[in-house]
Amino acid sequence: MMGERTVLQEPLFFGFSLERHVPTDHMLRSIDRFVDLDGVRAHLRPFYSPIGRPSIDPELLIRMLLVGYCFGIRSERRLCEEVHLNLAYRWFCRLGLDGDVPDHSTFSKNRHGRFRESDILRELFETVVRRCMDEGLVGGEGFAVDASLIAADANRQRGVPGDEGLPATKVSRAITEYLAVLDDAAFGGATPVTPKFVSPADPASRWTDAAKGPAFFAYSTNYLIDLDNAVIVDVEASTAVRQAEVTAARTMIERVQDRFELWPARLAADTAYGSAEMLDWLVHEQGVEPHIPVWDKSTREDGTFSRSDFAYDHAADAYTCPAGKALVPRRRPFKQPRGNAPKDDTYRYRASTRDCGPCPLKPNCCARTPRPAR
């Protein structure tokens, strides 16, 4: 017999359990048993006023951010909508069925206010790392470091030439912050090179074509990873230039030594970290064995001689050029030997003008240097 549709009638009382409606194999259940946010309120208490209207519970905001991270919800506006609708998200955030979801602007207000001032997100990150160490997931013997490009929310078509600078009439929070970090090694002070374009909307971002496609404005997120179980032990944001990424790597290595007493024996990285300064710092100052390809720009592709064409005599500390002439760092005799490194840490080996000037191989050696007049 065909049944009839029952018209919905609102019950006077009903019982509903969120606990029963979240599957036992849901990812948030696996995460929830490890989430311990008891210290959040104590850490943030000095940054709240003792009077006034009660604020949104900071633990709720942190739990919502964890949901957004785990499920790839990048927009905070959308995150609020998803938490409002999804029962599992409500269960994880301890909202129940009728709990109010905070407005998306609450995240921006806290991020640029008390979250930044208290460095609460760094505190939570390091708490997770310590938990991983307690569980034996971090070996601390071998690390790897690398950077990922993060596209900035800046229109690439509206960049202004870097040598012209920012428009003097346009003042915003982004520009104020940019000027405040000009001397920071990870941002403006990382390299003296003037960027090709600067974004007026986000001047701290960097114009880059490192992705081997159309250039765009971006930042770099630098990760230091323990090799035992691929646990991220530190993270540092920087501008998207190689010098800043190398500086961020040094900052992270020193920080894990200070915060966690982790002293790695080995460091794996790509060629971007294989500069002479970085390798010298790792080996001689940190005692770390680098597994890093050397940053070697000695091979020439314009038909002139490369460094490998010059033979080095270690005992004499001199090079011999393809014409058989000697290149030495000093030609003046000094009463006391000078063994100190130059101020710029660059040793220069020069040939004699009498040998170099009339040499028939000069076009293949110093193509841009004119022959001396006879």
Secondary structure as the mmCIF struct_conf table of DSSP 4:
data_model
#
loop_
_struct_conf.conf_type_id
_struct_conf.id
_struct_conf.beg_label_comp_id
_struct_conf.beg_label_asym_id
_struct_conf.beg_label_seq_id
_struct_conf.end_label_comp_id
_struct_conf.end_label_asym_id
_struct_conf.end_label_seq_id
HELX_LH_PP_P HELX_LH_PP_P1 MET A 2 LEU A 8
BEND BEND1 LEU A 12 PHE A 13
HELX_RH_AL_P HELX_RH_AL_P1 LEU A 18 HIS A 21
BEND BEND2 VAL A 22 VAL A 22
TURN_TY1_P TURN_TY1_P1 THR A 24 ASP A 25
HELX_RH_AL_P HELX_RH_AL_P2 MET A 27 ASP A 32
TURN_TY1_P TURN_TY1_P2 ARG A 33 PHE A 34
HELX_RH_AL_P HELX_RH_AL_P3 ASP A 38 LEU A 44
HELX_RH_3T_P HELX_RH_3T_P1 ARG A 45 PHE A 47
BEND BEND3 TYR A 48 TYR A 48
BEND BEND4 PRO A 50 ARG A 53
HELX_LH_PP_P HELX_LH_PP_P2 PRO A 54 ASP A 57
HELX_RH_AL_P HELX_RH_AL_P4 PRO A 58 CYS A 70
TURN_TY1_P TURN_TY1_P3 PHE A 71 GLY A 72
HELX_RH_AL_P HELX_RH_AL_P5 GLU A 76 LEU A 85
HELX_RH_AL_P HELX_RH_AL_P6 LEU A 87 PHE A 92
TURN_TY1_P TURN_TY1_P4 CYS A 93 ARG A 94
TURN_TY1_P TURN_TY1_P5 GLY A 96 ASP A 98
HELX_LH_PP_P HELX_LH_PP_P3 GLY A 99 ASP A 103
TURN_TY1_P TURN_TY1_P6 HIS A 104 HIS A 104
HELX_RH_AL_P HELX_RH_AL_P7 SER A 105 ARG A 111
TURN_TY1_P TURN_TY1_P7 HIS A 112 GLY A 113
HELX_RH_AL_P HELX_RH_AL_P8 ARG A 114 SER A 118
TURN_TY1_P TURN_TY1_P8 ASP A 119 ASP A 119
HELX_RH_AL_P HELX_RH_AL_P9 ILE A 120 ASP A 134
TURN_TY1_P TURN_TY1_P9 GLU A 135 GLY A 136
BEND BEND5 GLU A 141 GLU A 141
STRN STRN1 GLY A 142 ALA A 151
BEND BEND6 ASP A 153 ALA A 154
HELX_RH_3T_P HELX_RH_3T_P2 ARG A 156 ARG A 158
STRN STRN2 VAL A 160 PRO A 161
TURN_TY1_P TURN_TY1_P10 GLY A 162 GLU A 164
BEND BEND7 LEU A 166 LEU A 166
TURN_TY1_P TURN_TY1_P11 ALA A 168 THR A 169
HELX_RH_AL_P HELX_RH_AL_P10 ARG A 173 ALA A 180
TURN_TY1_P TURN_TY1_P12 VAL A 181 ASP A 183
TURN_TY1_P TURN_TY1_P13 ALA A 185 PHE A 187
HELX_RH_3T_P HELX_RH_3T_P3 GLY A 188 ALA A 190
HELX_LH_PP_P HELX_LH_PP_P4 VAL A 193 PRO A 195
BEND BEND8 LYS A 196 LYS A 196
STRN STRN3 PHE A 197 VAL A 198
BEND BEND9 PRO A 200 ALA A 201
TURN_TY1_P TURN_TY1_P14 PRO A 203 ALA A 204
BEND BEND10 SER A 205 SER A 205
STRN STRN4 ARG A 206 THR A 208
TURN_TY1_P TURN_TY1_P15 ALA A 210 ALA A 211
BEND BEND11 LYS A 212 PRO A 214
STRN STRN5 PHE A 216 ASP A 226
TURN_TY1_P TURN_TY1_P16 LEU A 227 ALA A 230
STRN STRN6 VAL A 231 THR A 239
BEND BEND12 ALA A 240 VAL A 241
HELX_RH_AL_P HELX_RH_AL_P11 ARG A 242 PHE A 260
BEND BEND13 ALA A 265 ALA A 265
STRN STRN7 ARG A 266 ALA A 268
HELX_RH_3T_P HELX_RH_3T_P4 THR A 271 TYR A 273
HELX_RH_AL_P HELX_RH_AL_P12 ALA A 276 ASP A 280
HELX_RH_PI_P HELX_RH_PI_P1 TRP A 281 GLN A 286
STRN STRN8 GLU A 289 HIS A 291
BEND BEND14 GLU A 301 THR A 304
HELX_LH_PP_P HELX_LH_PP_P5 PHE A 305 SER A 306
HELX_RH_3T_P HELX_RH_3T_P5 ARG A 307 ASP A 309
BEND BEND15 PHE A 310 PHE A 310
STRN STRN9 ALA A 311 ASP A 313
TURN_TY1_P TURN_TY1_P17 HIS A 314 ASP A 317
STRN STRN10 ALA A 318 THR A 320
TURN_TY1_P TURN_TY1_P18 PRO A 322 ALA A 323
BEND BEND16 GLY A 324 GLY A 324
STRN STRN11 ALA A 326 LEU A 327
STRN STRN12 VAL A 328 VAL A 328
BEND BEND17 PRO A 329 PRO A 329
BEND BEND18 ARG A 332 ARG A 332
BEND BEND19 LYS A 335 GLN A 336
BEND BEND20 ASN A 340 ASN A 340
HELX_LH_PP_P HELX_LH_PP_P6 ALA A 341 PRO A 342
TURN_TY1_P TURN_TY1_P19 LYS A 343 ASP A 344
BEND BEND21 ASP A 345 ASP A 345
STRN STRN13 ARG A 350 ARG A 350
HELX_RH_AL_P HELX_RH_AL_P13 THR A 353 CYS A 356
TURN_TY1_P TURN_TY1_P20 GLY A 357 PRO A 358
TURN_TY1_P TURN_TY1_P21 PRO A 360 LEU A 361
HELX_RH_AL_P HELX_RH_AL_P14 LYS A 362 CYS A 365
TURN_TY1_P TURN_TY1_P22 ALA A 367 ARG A 368
BEND BEND22 THR A 369 THR A 369
HELX_LH_PP_P HELX_LH_PP_P7 PRO A 370 ALA A 373
#
